[in-house]
Amino acid sequence: MSLTELLVILLFLLMPILYEHSHVFRYYFKFFTYYGVIMITSVIVIPVMIWKPRNVENLILASYLCRNISDLLGLKWELRGGSYLSKNEPYVIVANHQSSIDILGMFELWPVMKKCTVVAKKELLYAGPFGLAAWLCGLVFIDRLNSEASRLAINKSINQLRENKIKMWVFPEGTRKNTGEIHAFKKGAFHAAISAQLPILPVVFTRFYFLRSEQCVLDRVILSGRIVITVLPPIQTSGLNLENMPQLMKTTHTTMSHVFDTTSKELMAELMKDRSMDL
């Protein structure tokens, strides 16, 4: 037996102990599992998707295959206001962005939304099988370092989406930040919505109490890994012009922040109640 083989066997034997007693090992192991399943699923679905390239409905198949990842991580999703998502109408969806785990929540929603694409950073194109699968699913890729080019890419796509009644999902904060608040919005989604005269559909994920990236903690014991996704009524843009964009952004941000705070506090109140009953 070689030294390498011995080390592999030793690591394999130590994994249960490390998983049980090291939150850092548990954190990286869970994300490794998450990304690993995504990559394997991408390899599986590419031969199917290639027959319908750039078709957003490919995302429904991917979602069904990837939804079990939430079970592996101990996450439970609760959808409120799903009737808005299920309408066969084009919207510009704006959602808060806390972690790559948001994608798992989106997997829960695609079977409800049916036809929805996502605005994503162009770097994802180079993420191996996942990048190819994302392209086959019709994602809109943008250069985050070039705001003008990004705006043009979104505007170019949104006219086609409107004709086919396809929703466009945008994370207007840009960078994901799990800091307990919704950060300032970038203009792209709102510029596109006004230009195409499409409604804004706000989607709010509750705070990820179970995730503390700086401390390498991903613990489903906290709130049992529960996340509430709230879909708010559409905000109409009919009749608005670009001069109205700052107010539209402010109204959307204020509304989403209020729901984020309210639903997150609701989860925390339930946690405290459950703990008091256990005592």
N, C-alpha and C positions, 0 to 999 in steps of 0.2 A: 504494500500500500504506500503510495507516494505521500509526501508532506501535504500537498494540495488537497488530496482526497481526505486526509485526516482532518484538515482544517474545516473542510466542507461538512463532514460528518459532525464535528464538534459544534460548529455553528448551528447546524440543524437541531442538535440536541439541546442547545442553549436557547433556541428561539422561544419556546413556551415560557421559560423563566424570565427572559428579557421582556417579553410581551406583557407578562403579568406584573413585573416590578419596575419597569422603566417606562415612564410616560413619553420620553423622547424616542425610544425605539418603537413604541406603539404608534406614535404620531407618524413617523416616517414609514413604518410598515403599512399603515392604513392608506397613506397617499400613494405608496408604491403599488399597492393592490388596486387602488382606484385607477391610476394611470395605466397599469398593466392590463386591466380588463378592458379599458377603453381602446388600447392599441390592438388587443386580440380581436375585439368586436369589429374594429375598423377593417382588419384583414378579412374577416368573415363576410362583411357586408359589401365590400368593394366589388366583388364579381357580380353581385346582384344590382348594385347601384349603377354600374357602368352601362347597363342597358337603358337607363333613364338619367343621363348625365345632366347635372345642374337643375335637377328637379327637387324642389323643397320638400315634397312628400316623402323623399328618401329618409328624411329625419324621423318620420313616424316609425319606420322599421328599426332604425338605430335606437330610438327611445325605448321601444319594447324590449330590446335585447340588453339595454344598459340599466334599466330600472332596478335590477337586482343589486346593483352596486350600493344603493341606499340601504338595503337590508344588510349587506355585509358590514357597512359602517355604522349600522344602528340608527339610521336617520328616518324620521317619520314626517311626511309632508301632509299638510292640511290646506286645501284650496278653498278660498272664499271668493265669491263673485265670479265663478267660472262661466256663468251665462254670458258675460261680456266677451270672453275669449272664444266661446264656441260659435259666435255669430259669423256668418260667411261674409265678412266685410273687411276691407283693408284698413289697418290702423298702423300708426307708428307707436310701438310699445316702448315705454321707457321704464327701466327697472333699476333699483339700487344694486350695487355690486360690492360684495364683501369678500368673496373668495372664489376659487375655481369650483368650489362645491355648488355654486349657483347653477352650474351646468346640470347637476343632478336634479335640481328642482325643475329646470327646463325640460328634462326628460319626462317628468311627470305631466307636463303641460302640453307637449306636442300632440298627443292623441286627442286632446281637447281642442287645440288650436287648428289642427289639420294642416293648414298651409301658412307657414311662418318661416322666414329666413332670419339671419342674425348678422349684424355688423360686427366684424371681428378684425383684430390686428393682423396685418399681412404676415407676421412672423409665424403664425399658425400654419401657413401653407407649407412650411419646411419641417413640420413636426411629424415626419415619417408617414405611416399609413393613416394616421389621424388627419393630417393635412390634406391628403388626397381624398379621403372620405368627406371631409368638410367641403372641399371644392365640388365634389359630385353632388353634395346636398344643396348647392346653390348659395352658400354663404357669400356675403359681400365683404371683401377684404379691403382694408384701408391702411394708409400710412399715417400712424398717429403723430409722426413728427412733422407732417405737412398738412396743416388744417385745411388749406384751400383745396388741395388735391382730394382730401377725405370728403369734404363737402360736395365736390363735383361727383365723386364716385357714388355717394349716397343719392344725390339728386338724379343721377343717370339711371340708377336702379329703381328708384321709387315710382317712376312713371310706368315702368313695365309691371311692377307689383300691383299698382292701382288697377290696371286693366284686368289682371288675373285674380284680383281680390286676395292678394297675399299680404300677410302682416309682416312688418319689419321690426325686429327686436333690437333695441339699442341700450347700451349701458352709458347714460349720459355723463356719469362721473368720470368715465375713462378708466383710470387705474382702480383696481379693487382695493378697498380699505375697510377692514373690520375694526372700526374704532368706536362703534356705538352711535354713529350719526350718519346722515346722508350729506355728502359733500357737494360743493358747488357743481353745477351742470355746465357742460360744454354746449355750444350752440348747434352742432350738426343736426341732431334729431329734430329740433324745433324749426330750424331753417328749412329742412326737407318737408316737414309737416305743413308749414305755412305755404311753401311754394307749390305743393301738390294739393293743398286744401284738404288734407286728411286729418281725422281726429287723432289726438294724443290719447293713448290708453295707458294709464299708470299702473304698474305692478310693484308691490312692496313685499319684500322678504323680511320677516322679523329678524331681530338681532341673533347672530350665531353665538349664543352663550357657551355652547359646547366647544367652540374653537378659539384658541388663543395662540396665534402663530408665533409670536415673539417668545412665548414660553414653551413652544412645541407641545401644545396640549390639544388633543382632539378626543374628547371624552363624551360618549353618548349618555353616561350616567347623569350628566348635567341636563336637566329638563328632558331626560329620555331621548335626546337628540331630536326634539320636536321643532319643526319650523312651520309657521303659518305664512301662506302666500295669499295676499289680498289683492284682488283685481278691482280697481276703482272705476266708476262710471267714466265714459269717454269725455275728453275735453275738446269741444268743437273748435275748429280753426277756420270755419267758413266765414269769409268776409274779412279775415285778418290779413295784414301785410307785414313786411319785415320790421316796420316801426313798432308793431305790437309784440315783437318777439321777446324783449326783456320782461314785459309783464306776463306773458305766457309762461316763460321759464320760472318766474318768481311764483306764480300761482301754482304751477305743477310741483315745484320744490316744496312749497309750504304745505300743500295738501299731502304729499307723500311723507314728509317729515312728521306730520301730525299722526298719520296712520302708523308709521314705523314706531314712534314713541308709545302710542296707545297699545298696539298689539304686543310689542315687546314687554311692556309693563304687565300686560295681562298674563303672559307666559311666566314671568317672574313671580307674580302673585300666586299663580297656581302651584309653582314649585314650593314656595314658602308654606302654602296651605298643606300640601302633601307631606312636607317635612314635619310640620307641627302635628299632623295626624299620626305619623309614624312614632313620634315621641309620646 
